[in-house]
Amino acid sequence: MNNIKHLQQESLWERRTPNYLRRIHNPDASAEKFFRSEVNSNHERVQKAAAEALEILAGIKDFWKYLSRLREKKGFENLTKPQQVYSAVLSYHAQVVNGGHSQYFVNSSGDEWKVAHAGLRAVGAPDHLTIFRKALALFGKSGPAEENDTRHQQIARFSKTQDEMLSKLDSQYYACEENMDVLLSLFAVKNKSHFIESEVDFDQ
């Protein structure tokens, strides 16, 4: 079934590609409206491609590389609020997809969990937010420590039941239908002034 779905998506993408390229390279007044409608497609690849097209139309290019450079130069705390939200939510998503919530909380990315928590609401990911809140609740009323070593110790003291609950939340996360890549792209487009690279940001 998954192979059939994949082939259907590939075929659909091949049919859409010429129209996408034409609208990206020679956009008219209807281009943005067209791609915003495509974001609501039932096909993940179409959704992602449409979101990326909206980034291009907004003048956003390689903004993750730009944001990484900016973060390295200025530090997370000196990024603008939209930049912090994007960075924290993407880090949370990437860590969980790669190794689950335990990996996220053990690694330094977990230092920014409060920004990620608020950010999931900001990017429009209520289902992911519900899962994250359940994970945070496992740490008790005070939540996870913001300091990495202390948070690592908290995780190490988890009971078998807590570990199992965290694992179940991982499974729920992987099954979540919200497309985080698309939501992050749309957030960047909405806040495009914070994601268009400027060499002024790197002046000494």
N, CA, C and O of each residue as an XYZ file, in Angstrom:
816
protein
N       0.830     -1.206      0.000
C       0.000      0.000      0.000
C       0.867      1.261      0.000
O       0.586      2.213     -0.728
N       1.929      1.262      0.825
C       2.810      2.424      0.878
C       3.502      2.665     -0.457
O       3.680      3.809     -0.875
N       3.898      1.566     -1.133
C       4.548      1.704     -2.431
C       3.593      2.291     -3.469
O       3.991      3.109     -4.298
N       2.328      1.864     -3.416
C       1.330      2.392     -4.343
C       1.127      3.874     -4.091
O       1.057      4.665     -5.032
N       1.031      4.257     -2.804
C       0.853      5.665     -2.449
C       2.044      6.488     -2.933
O       1.881      7.599     -3.436
N       3.256      5.921     -2.774
C       4.463      6.627     -3.205
C       4.450      6.839     -4.714
O       4.777      7.923     -5.195
N       4.074      5.810     -5.453
C       4.041      5.914     -6.911
C       2.994      6.925     -7.360
O       3.205      7.668     -8.318
N       1.872      6.944     -6.665
C       0.829      7.909     -6.996
C       1.326      9.334     -6.777
O       1.053     10.225     -7.581
N       2.054      9.541     -5.689
C       2.587     10.867     -5.403
C       3.640     11.264     -6.425
O       3.689     12.419     -6.851
N       4.491     10.310     -6.827
C       5.516     10.592     -7.825
C       4.871     10.983     -9.150
O       5.302     11.933     -9.804
N       3.827     10.237     -9.544
C       3.141     10.524    -10.802
C       2.486     11.897    -10.748
O       2.553     12.670    -11.704
N       1.849     12.191     -9.609
C       1.211     13.488     -9.448
C       2.243     14.599     -9.519
O       2.000     15.641    -10.127
N       3.410     14.376     -8.891
C       4.458     15.390     -8.886
C       4.984     15.637    -10.295
O       5.214     16.782    -10.684
N       5.174     14.557    -11.063
C       5.675     14.699    -12.427
C       4.708     15.525    -13.283
O       5.131     16.304    -14.137
N       3.425     15.347    -13.043
C       2.441     16.114    -13.812
C       2.446     17.584    -13.408
O       2.156     18.453    -14.229
N       2.771     17.864    -12.158
C       2.736     19.232    -11.660
C       4.026     20.014    -11.960
O       3.996     21.239    -12.068
N       5.148     19.312    -12.092
C       6.449     19.972    -12.187
C       6.529     21.078    -13.236
O       6.981     22.172    -12.898
N       6.116     20.862    -14.502
C       6.234     21.944    -15.499
C       5.480     23.206    -15.090
O       5.981     24.318    -15.257
N       4.277     23.029    -14.554
C       3.473     24.186    -14.137
C       4.133     24.902    -12.958
O       4.125     26.130    -12.884
N       4.699     24.125    -12.042
C       5.379     24.716    -10.889
C       6.556     25.567    -11.348
O       6.706     26.715    -10.932
N       7.373     25.001    -12.196
C       8.566     25.713    -12.658
C       8.197     26.984    -13.406
O       8.845     28.020    -13.252
N       7.160     26.895    -14.210
C       6.724     28.082    -14.964
C       6.272     29.179    -14.015
O       6.629     30.344    -14.192
N       5.492     28.814    -13.014
C       4.957     29.809    -12.089
C       6.034     30.382    -11.167
O       5.935     31.532    -10.738
N       7.067     29.581    -10.861
C       8.153     30.068    -10.004
C       9.054     31.040    -10.765
O       9.404     32.106    -10.258
N       9.421     30.659    -11.981
C      10.372     31.475    -12.750
C       9.714     32.650    -13.470
O      10.367     33.648    -13.773
N       8.423     32.522    -13.737
C       7.698     33.616    -14.385
C       6.388     33.849    -13.635
O       5.309     33.637    -14.188
N       6.480     34.282    -12.388
C       5.269     34.427    -11.573
C       4.365     35.556    -12.062
O       4.831     36.615    -12.485
N       3.071     35.301    -11.992
C       2.105     36.355    -12.297
C       1.332     36.654    -11.015
O       1.688     36.159     -9.946
N       0.302     37.442    -11.116
C      -0.445     37.869     -9.930
C      -1.136     36.711     -9.216
O      -1.480     36.818     -8.039
N      -1.338     35.609     -9.930
C      -2.052     34.476     -9.334
C      -1.126     33.419     -8.739
O      -1.604     32.445     -8.156
N       0.193     33.591     -8.876
C       1.148     32.561     -8.458
C       1.043     32.235     -6.966
O       0.969     31.068     -6.583
N       1.038     33.271     -6.137
C       0.982     33.023     -4.691
C      -0.309     32.301     -4.309
O      -0.279     31.352     -3.525
N      -1.426     32.739     -4.852
C      -2.707     32.105     -4.553
C      -2.691     30.643     -4.984
O      -3.212     29.776     -4.282
N      -2.094     30.373     -6.137
C      -2.010     29.003     -6.646
C      -1.231     28.116     -5.690
O      -1.692     27.029     -5.342
N      -0.048     28.568     -5.256
C       0.782     27.740     -4.400
C       0.179     27.581     -3.000
O       0.355     26.543     -2.361
N      -0.520     28.595     -2.533
C      -1.185     28.466     -1.233
C      -2.292     27.423     -1.290
O      -2.540     26.730     -0.303
N      -2.949     27.306     -2.415
C      -3.968     26.262     -2.569
C      -3.311     24.881     -2.642
O      -3.861     23.901     -2.141
N      -2.140     24.810     -3.265
C      -1.428     23.540     -3.392
C      -0.896     23.045     -2.041
O      -0.720     21.842     -1.843
N      -0.644     23.971     -1.119
C      -0.184     23.589      0.220
C      -1.220     22.701      0.909
O      -0.879     21.899      1.778
N      -2.484     22.848      0.517
C      -3.565     22.062      1.127
C      -3.799     20.726      0.428
O      -4.780     20.038      0.709
N      -2.907     20.364     -0.474
C      -3.017     19.075     -1.168
C      -2.962     17.914     -0.171
O      -2.434     18.060      0.932
N      -3.502     16.784     -0.560
C      -3.439     15.582      0.275
C      -2.110     14.853      0.130
O      -1.863     13.857      0.809
N      -1.256     15.353     -0.757
C       0.012     14.684     -1.035
C       1.171     15.470     -0.414
O       1.352     16.656     -0.693
N       1.938     14.801      0.419
C       2.992     15.462      1.182
C       4.020     16.150      0.288
O       4.443     17.270      0.578
N       4.422     15.495     -0.786
C       5.450     16.070     -1.643
C       4.944     17.336     -2.323
O       5.692     18.298     -2.498
N       3.685     17.330     -2.700
C       3.095     18.519     -3.311
C       3.028     19.646     -2.291
O       3.333     20.795     -2.611
N       2.630     19.324     -1.068
C       2.567     20.320      0.003
C       3.928     20.991      0.201
O       4.040     22.217      0.237
N       4.946     20.158      0.328
C       6.292     20.675      0.599
C       6.809     21.510     -0.571
O       7.396     22.572     -0.366
N       6.594     21.037     -1.782
C       7.062     21.772     -2.961
C       6.358     23.121     -3.068
O       6.979     24.124     -3.421
N       5.063     23.145     -2.762
C       4.306     24.397     -2.826
C       4.808     25.380     -1.772
O       4.929     26.576     -2.034
N       5.100     24.864     -0.574
C       5.618     25.722      0.488
C       6.983     26.291      0.111
O       7.268     27.459      0.373
N       7.821     25.465     -0.504
C       9.132     25.937     -0.937
C       8.997     26.977     -2.050
O       9.788     27.917     -2.128
N       8.003     26.805     -2.900
C       7.756     27.787     -3.965
C       7.355     29.129     -3.365
O       7.756     30.182     -3.862
N       6.567     29.090     -2.302
C       6.169     30.324     -1.628
C       7.378     31.034     -1.018
O       7.447     32.263     -1.001
N       8.329     30.242     -0.518
C       9.567     30.832      0.006
C      10.293     31.592     -1.110
O      10.749     32.718     -0.911
N      10.390     30.970     -2.271
C      11.091     31.591     -3.401
C      10.389     32.879     -3.817
O      11.038     33.897     -4.059
N       9.071     32.830     -3.898
C       8.312     34.020     -4.281
C       8.493     35.144     -3.259
O       8.427     36.325     -3.602
N       8.722     34.761     -1.999
C       8.900     35.760     -0.937
C      10.332     36.287     -0.874
O      10.633     37.185     -0.088
N      11.211     35.728     -1.700
C      12.606     36.171     -1.707
C      13.459     35.511     -0.654
O      14.544     35.996     -0.336
N      12.975     34.394     -0.101
C      13.710     33.672      0.936
C      14.537     32.565      0.283
O      14.012     31.747     -0.472
N      15.839     32.553      0.585
C      16.729     31.570     -0.024
C      17.741     31.064      0.995
O      18.427     31.844      1.656
N      17.820     29.726      1.107
C      18.798     29.094      2.008
C      18.770     29.722      3.397
O      19.818     29.965      3.994
N      17.570     29.985      3.910
C      17.496     30.738      5.158
C      17.931     29.920      6.369
O      18.272     30.496      7.402
N      17.926     28.585      6.266
C      18.417     27.809      7.409
C      19.926     27.992      7.553
O      20.441     28.092      8.666
N      20.632     28.037      6.420
C      22.070     28.293      6.475
C      22.327     29.698      7.024
O      23.228     29.912      7.834
N      21.512     30.644      6.562
C      21.621     32.025      7.039
C      21.369     32.096      8.535
O      22.105     32.756      9.270
N      20.323     31.412      8.979
C      19.972     31.438     10.392
C      21.049     30.759     11.238
O      21.336     31.201     12.351
N      21.635     29.704     10.722
C      22.714     29.013     11.445
C      23.931     29.920     11.612
O      24.543     29.970     12.679
N      24.273     30.639     10.534
C      25.389     31.596     10.605
C      25.086     32.706     11.597
O      25.948     33.112     12.377
N      23.861     33.189     11.559
C      23.450     34.279     12.432
C      23.479     33.840     13.890
O      23.910     34.585     14.770
N      23.016     32.627     14.126
C      23.012     32.098     15.491
C      24.433     31.916     16.009
O      24.725     32.213     17.168
N      25.309     31.427     15.141
C      26.699     31.230     15.546
C      27.365     32.563     15.895
O      28.175     32.627     16.820
N      27.031     33.615     15.167
C      27.644     34.920     15.387
C      27.052     35.639     16.594
O      27.782     36.190     17.417
N      25.712     35.629     16.695
C      25.042     36.435     17.708
C      24.621     35.662     18.957
O      24.453     36.246     20.027
N      24.451     34.336     18.813
C      23.901     33.554     19.907
C      22.385     33.496     19.815
O      21.751     34.427     19.318
N      21.811     32.413     20.291
C      20.367     32.199     20.190
C      19.582     33.337     20.837
O      18.570     33.786     20.298
N      20.049     33.797     21.985
C      19.315     34.807     22.742
C      19.225     36.152     22.013
O      18.366     36.973     22.334
N      20.100     36.378     21.044
C      20.104     37.650     20.315
C      19.425     37.570     18.952
O      19.427     38.546     18.201
N      18.849     36.423     18.630
C      18.055     36.312     17.415
C      16.724     37.023     17.638
O      16.309     37.228     18.779
N      16.058     37.397     16.550
C      14.724     37.979     16.691
C      13.761     36.882     17.143
O      14.078     35.697     17.039
N      12.601     37.266     17.639
C      11.644     36.280     18.135
C      11.250     35.267     17.057
O      11.268     34.067     17.331
N      10.894     35.703     15.837
C      10.564     34.714     14.803
C      11.730     33.770     14.494
O      11.521     32.583     14.243
N      12.951     34.299     14.512
C      14.114     33.456     14.263
C      14.306     32.434     15.383
O      14.657     31.283     15.123
N      14.079     32.851     16.619
C      14.177     31.936     17.756
C      13.127     30.840     17.642
O      13.416     29.663     17.859
N      11.914     31.236     17.301
C      10.824     30.266     17.166
C      11.159     29.228     16.100
O      11.040     28.025     16.332
N      11.576     29.702     14.942
C      11.900     28.780     13.849
C      13.017     27.828     14.267
O      12.909     26.617     14.075
N      14.080     28.372     14.834
C      15.231     27.572     15.226
C      14.866     26.541     16.287
O      15.257     25.379     16.178
N      14.119     26.952     17.314
C      13.775     26.048     18.411
C      12.817     24.953     17.972
O      12.973     23.797     18.362
N      11.825     25.310     17.161
C      10.859     24.315     16.697
C      11.523     23.325     15.746
O      11.284     22.121     15.838
N      12.347     23.820     14.840
C      13.024     22.917     13.918
C      13.957     21.967     14.665
O      14.023     20.781     14.339
N      14.672     22.475     15.656
C      15.575     21.623     16.440
C      14.791     20.538     17.177
O      15.194     19.375     17.201
N      13.673     20.930     17.774
C      12.815     19.961     18.462
C      12.347     18.884     17.490
O      12.462     17.691     17.771
N      11.827     19.308     16.361
C      11.307     18.367     15.367
C      12.406     17.427     14.866
O      12.203     16.215     14.781
N      13.555     17.987     14.540
C      14.648     17.173     13.998
C      15.156     16.165     15.011
O      15.436     15.018     14.663
N      15.277     16.583     16.258
C      15.780     15.693     17.300
C      14.804     14.548     17.570
O      15.215     13.396     17.715
N      13.515     14.869     17.635
C      12.514     13.830     17.912
C      12.427     12.836     16.760
O      12.345     11.628     16.980
N      12.444     13.342     15.544
C      12.389     12.463     14.372
C      13.617     11.567     14.325
O      13.528     10.404     13.930
N      14.761     12.105     14.726
C      16.008     11.349     14.674
C      16.137     10.329     15.794
O      16.606      9.214     15.566
N      15.726     10.700     17.000
C      15.964      9.785     18.123
C      14.963      9.849     19.251
O      15.212      9.317     20.333
N      13.834     10.491     19.018
C      12.792     10.532     20.031
C      12.948     11.682     21.018
O      13.935     12.418     20.995
N      11.944     11.816     21.891
C      11.956     12.902     22.862
C      13.113     12.796     23.853
O      13.628     13.814     24.318
N      13.515     11.596     24.171
C      14.629     11.450     25.118
C      15.892     12.072     24.547
O      16.649     12.713     25.277
N      16.133     11.893     23.245
C      17.301     12.507     22.614
C      17.198     14.029     22.668
O      18.181     14.717     22.947
N      16.016     14.541     22.402
C      15.825     15.995     22.438
C      16.148     16.554     23.818
O      16.888     17.531     23.936
N      15.604     15.948     24.847
C      15.799     16.483     26.192
C      17.222     16.293     26.700
O      17.709     17.100     27.492
N      17.889     15.244     26.257
C      19.265     14.996     26.689
C      20.240     15.954     26.017
O      21.228     16.372     26.621
N      19.958     16.301     24.762
C      20.865     17.172     24.017
C      20.662     18.651     24.347
O      19.674     19.028     24.977
N      21.594     19.466     23.919
C      21.546     20.900     24.232
C      20.337     21.596     23.608
O      19.918     22.650     24.086
N      19.774     21.017     22.546
C      18.578     21.603     21.928
C      17.456     21.753     22.943
O      16.633     22.663     22.847
N      17.435     20.848     23.917
C      16.404     20.883     24.942
C      16.488     22.091     25.843
O      15.539     22.384     26.570
N      17.615     22.809     25.813
C      17.740     24.040     26.606
C      16.686     25.066     26.187
O      16.303     25.937     26.968
N      16.229     24.947     24.952
C      15.300     25.936     24.391
C      13.860     25.430     24.378
O      13.044     25.880     23.574
N      13.554     24.496     25.271
C      12.234     23.865     25.224
C      11.090     24.853     25.442
O      10.002     24.657     24.900
N      11.312     25.902     26.220
C      10.238     26.874     26.454
C       9.913     27.641     25.170
O       8.749     27.926     24.891
N      10.934     27.971     24.401
C      10.708     28.662     23.131
C      10.033     27.705     22.147
O       9.135     28.106     21.407
N      10.463     26.447     22.139
C       9.853     25.456     21.257
C       8.378     25.260     21.610
O       7.530     25.126     20.728
N       8.089     25.247     22.895
C       6.714     25.066     23.358
C       5.820     26.188     22.840
O       4.759     25.930     22.273
N       6.249     27.426     23.034
C       5.483     28.573     22.535
C       5.489     28.598     21.007
O       4.516     29.017     20.380
N       6.602     28.144     20.414
C       6.749     28.174     18.967
C       5.811     27.237     18.232
O       5.364     27.553     17.129
N       5.505     26.088     18.824
C       4.594     25.153     18.168
C       3.210     25.771     17.982
O       2.527     25.504     16.992
N       2.813     26.585     18.926
C       1.553     27.303     18.770
C       1.692     28.370     17.675
O       0.793     28.556     16.855
N       2.827     29.060     17.681
C       3.049     30.153     16.729
C       3.066     29.665     15.286
O       2.593     30.372     14.396
N       3.604     28.463     15.033
C       3.683     27.961     13.654
C       2.405     27.234     13.245
O       2.251     26.855     12.084
N       1.481     27.037     14.201
C       0.218     26.390     13.865
C       0.277     24.882     13.880
O      -0.209     24.225     12.959
N       0.884     24.316     14.945
C       1.003     22.861     15.051
C       0.372     22.363     16.355
O       1.093     21.897     17.237
N      -0.946     22.450     16.497
C      -1.607     22.078     17.750
C      -1.441     20.610     18.141
O      -1.347     20.296     19.327
N      -1.406     19.716     17.166
C      -1.260     18.293     17.488
C       0.137     18.001     18.032
O       0.288     17.259     19.002
N       1.150     18.584     17.406
C       2.509     18.425     17.916
C       2.628     19.059     19.304
O       3.319     18.532     20.175
N       1.954     20.185     19.504
C       1.998     20.873     20.790
C       1.398     20.007     21.885
O       1.945     19.947     22.986
N       0.293     19.340     21.612
C      -0.341     18.456     22.595
C       0.613     17.348     23.022
O       0.719     17.033     24.207
N       1.300     16.762     22.059
C       2.262     15.698     22.350
C       3.412     16.234     23.186
O       3.847     15.590     24.140
N       3.905     17.411     22.826
C       5.025     18.014     23.557
C       4.636     18.303     25.003
O       5.423     18.069     25.920
N       3.432     18.807     25.206
C       2.972     19.101     26.561
C       2.915     17.850     27.422
O       3.243     17.891     28.608
N       2.506     16.752     26.834
C       2.460     15.479     27.564
C       3.862     15.031     27.937
O       4.081     14.475     29.014
N       4.815     15.278     27.038
C       6.213     14.923     27.335
C       6.752     15.789     28.469
O       7.442     15.294     29.359
N       6.436     17.078     28.434
C       6.887     17.990     29.485
C       6.311     17.602     30.838
O       6.983     17.723     31.862
N       5.064     17.133     30.841
C       4.384     16.770     32.087
C       5.079     15.617     32.813
O       4.938     15.476     34.028
N       5.818     14.803     32.087
C       6.517     13.671     32.701
C       7.615     14.147     33.649
O       8.082     13.381     34.493
N       8.027     15.403     33.515
C       9.074     15.950     34.375
C       8.522     16.562     35.663
O       9.286     17.063     36.489
N       7.200     16.524     35.837
C       6.596     17.102     37.026
C       6.159     18.536     36.806
O       6.268     19.064     35.699
N       5.662     19.169     37.866
C       5.092     20.514     37.769
C       6.096     21.552     37.273
O       5.721     22.475     36.550
N       7.354     21.412     37.649
C       8.364     22.405     37.265
C       8.866     22.209     35.843
O       9.534     23.085     35.294
N       8.551     21.072     35.245
C       8.997     20.800     33.890
C      10.478     20.453     33.831
O      11.128     20.334     34.869
N      11.011     20.292     32.634
C      12.440     19.964     32.484
C      13.319     21.131     32.925
O      12.925     22.293     32.822
N      14.499     20.810     33.412
C      15.474     21.861     33.723
C      15.936     22.500     32.416
O      15.980     21.835     31.381
N      16.276     23.771     32.462
C      16.775     24.442     31.264
C      18.265     24.210     31.073
O      18.809     24.502     30.008
N      18.921     23.690     32.090
C      20.357     23.407     32.020
C      20.547     21.952     31.618
O      19.930     21.055     32.192
N      21.399     21.726     30.635
C      21.513     20.415     30.000
C      21.899     19.291     30.958
O      21.259     18.239     30.951
N      22.916     19.484     31.770
C      23.375     18.416     32.661
C      22.293     18.022     33.661
O      22.086     16.839     33.930
N      21.606     19.017     34.206
C      20.532     18.736     35.167
C      19.390     17.990     34.497
O      18.822     17.064     35.076
N      19.057     18.389     33.288
C      17.984     17.728     32.549
C      18.374     16.293     32.216
O      17.532     15.396     32.218
N      19.641     16.088     31.933
C      20.154     14.736     31.659
C      19.942     13.850     32.878
O      19.563     12.686     32.748
N      20.185     14.398     34.057
C      19.989     13.645     35.301
C      18.512     13.338     35.532
O      18.162     12.265     36.025
N      17.650     14.286     35.172
C      16.216     14.051     35.302
C      15.783     12.867     34.440
O      15.038     11.999     34.894
N      16.244     12.839     33.223
C      15.914     11.743     32.310
C      16.440     10.415     32.863
O      15.756      9.394     32.792
N      17.648     10.435     33.407
C      18.265      9.214     33.938
C      17.461      8.642     35.098
O      17.505      7.439     35.352
N      16.723      9.505     35.806
C      15.940      9.049     36.959
C      14.520      8.631     36.570
O      13.733      8.254     37.438
N      14.189      8.692     35.304
C      12.854      8.283     34.865
C      12.598      6.821     35.227
O      13.492      5.980     35.130
N      11.378      6.536     35.640
C      10.987      5.160     35.925
C      10.709      4.429     34.613
O      10.669      5.040     33.545
N      10.523      3.144     34.707
C      10.204      2.358     33.518
C       8.904      2.852     32.897
O       8.770      2.910     31.675
N       7.946      3.209     33.756
C       6.658      3.704     33.265
C       6.830      5.016     32.505
O       6.234      5.206     31.444
N       7.638      5.912     33.042
C       7.893      7.184     32.361
C       8.573      6.962     31.013
O       8.231      7.602     30.018
N       9.537      6.046     30.995
C      10.218      5.733     29.737
C       9.230      5.201     28.698
O       9.291      5.566     27.524
N       8.330      4.343     29.140
C       7.349      3.767     28.225
C       6.386      4.832     27.715
O       6.003      4.823     26.545
N       6.001      5.745     28.592
C       5.105      6.830     28.192
C       5.782      7.745     27.176
O       5.154      8.196     26.217
N       7.070      8.015     27.394
C       7.815      8.857     26.462
C       7.920      8.172     25.098
O       7.830      8.821     24.055
N       8.109      6.866     25.123
C       8.193      6.099     23.879
C       6.859      6.133     23.127
O       6.838      6.225     21.899
N       5.756      6.061     23.860
C       4.439      6.127     23.229
C       4.217      7.497     22.584
O       3.613      7.605     21.517
N       4.713      8.531     23.245
C       4.596      9.879     22.687
C       5.420     10.010     21.411
O       5.033     10.724     20.485
N       6.554      9.319     21.366
C       7.348      9.301     20.127
C       6.522      8.723     18.987
O       6.501      9.272     17.885
N       5.841      7.611     19.258
C       5.031      6.964     18.225
C       3.904      7.880     17.762
O       3.594      7.948     16.573
N       3.293      8.584     18.718
C       2.230      9.526     18.364
C       2.785     10.654     17.495
O       2.132     11.113     16.558
N       3.986     11.085     17.818
C       4.620     12.167     17.052
C       4.862     11.723     15.615
O       4.573     12.463     14.675
N       5.393     10.512     15.447
C       5.699     10.022     14.106
C       4.430      9.844     13.268
O       4.473      9.931     12.041
N       3.302      9.595     13.939
C       2.047      9.382     13.229
C       1.280     10.682     13.005
O       0.238     10.684     12.349
N       1.785     11.777     13.543
C       1.099     13.068     13.446
C       0.999     13.504     11.983
O       1.982     13.438     11.245
N      -0.173     13.944     11.569
C      -0.401     14.289     10.171
C      -0.013     15.722      9.824
O       0.069     16.063      8.644
N       0.226     16.560     10.814
C       0.667     17.924     10.522
C       2.038     17.869      9.850
O       2.935     17.169     10.318
N       2.194     18.597      8.769
C       3.451     18.609      8.031
C       4.326     19.735      8.570
O       4.152     20.898      8.207
N       5.273     19.376      9.444
C       6.080     20.394     10.118
C       6.945     21.186      9.132
O       7.133     22.389      9.310
N       7.463     20.536      8.114
C       8.272     21.244      7.118
C       7.464     22.354      6.456
O       7.961     23.463      6.258
N       6.226     22.047      6.119
C       5.358     23.025      5.476
C       4.995     24.145      6.440
O       5.020     25.319      6.071
N       4.661     23.785      7.671
C       4.283     24.797      8.662
C       5.434     25.764      8.928
O       5.215     26.967      9.071
N       6.651     25.246      8.993
C       7.818     26.103      9.216
C       8.068     27.014      8.012
O       8.425     28.181      8.172
N       7.880     26.477      6.823
C       8.055     27.295      5.623
C       7.040     28.434      5.596
O       7.387     29.575      5.290
N       5.798     28.124      5.914
C       4.757     29.145      5.917
C       5.016     30.191      6.998
O       4.722     31.372      6.814
N       5.566     29.750      8.119
C       5.909     30.687      9.185
C       7.011     31.639      8.717
O       6.967     32.840      8.982
N       7.992     31.084      8.022
C       9.085     31.918      7.507
C       8.568     32.924      6.485
O       8.978     34.085      6.488
N       7.667     32.478      5.612
C       7.099     33.378      4.604
C       6.305     34.493      5.278
O       6.385     35.653      4.872
N       5.541     34.139      6.303
C       4.742     35.122      7.031
C       5.629     36.174      7.696
O       5.245     37.337      7.825
N       6.823     35.745      8.115
C       7.761     36.638      8.802
C       9.020     36.844      7.957
O      10.137     36.831      8.474
N       8.823     37.034      6.658
C       9.930     36.991      5.715
C      11.034     38.005      5.989
O      12.192     37.749      5.657
N      10.712     39.133      6.577
C      11.749     40.136      6.836
C      12.821     39.620      7.796
O      13.925     40.161      7.856
N      12.484     38.569      8.544
C      13.432     37.984      9.499
C      14.241     36.836      8.889
O      15.141     36.295      9.531
N      13.917     36.472      7.655
C      14.547     35.303      7.047
C      15.195     35.573      5.693
O      15.646     34.649      5.017
N      15.239     36.838      5.306
C      15.935     37.194      4.073
C      17.334     37.653      4.446
O      17.503     38.596      5.219
N      18.317     36.995      3.904
C      19.703     37.236      4.303
C      20.156     38.644      3.964
O      19.859     39.176      2.895
N      20.879     39.227      4.899
C      21.492     40.540      4.709
C      22.903     40.508      5.267
O      23.122     40.121      6.414
N      23.856     40.918      4.444
C      25.248     40.903      4.904
C      25.486     41.892      6.044
O      26.491     41.816      6.752
N      24.535     42.825      6.208
C      24.647     43.765      7.328
C      24.655     42.995      8.653
O      25.278     43.426      9.624
N      23.970     41.872      8.682
C      23.915     41.076      9.898
C      25.272     40.526     10.309
O      25.477     40.167     11.469
N      26.192     40.462      9.365
C      27.498     39.864      9.630
C      28.630     40.874      9.619
O      29.802     40.501      9.661
N      28.281     42.157      9.563
C      29.305     43.203      9.644
C      29.948     43.161     11.029
O      29.299     42.853     12.030
N      31.214     43.473     11.054
C      31.934     43.496     12.325
C      31.525     44.722     13.132
O      32.022     44.925     14.240
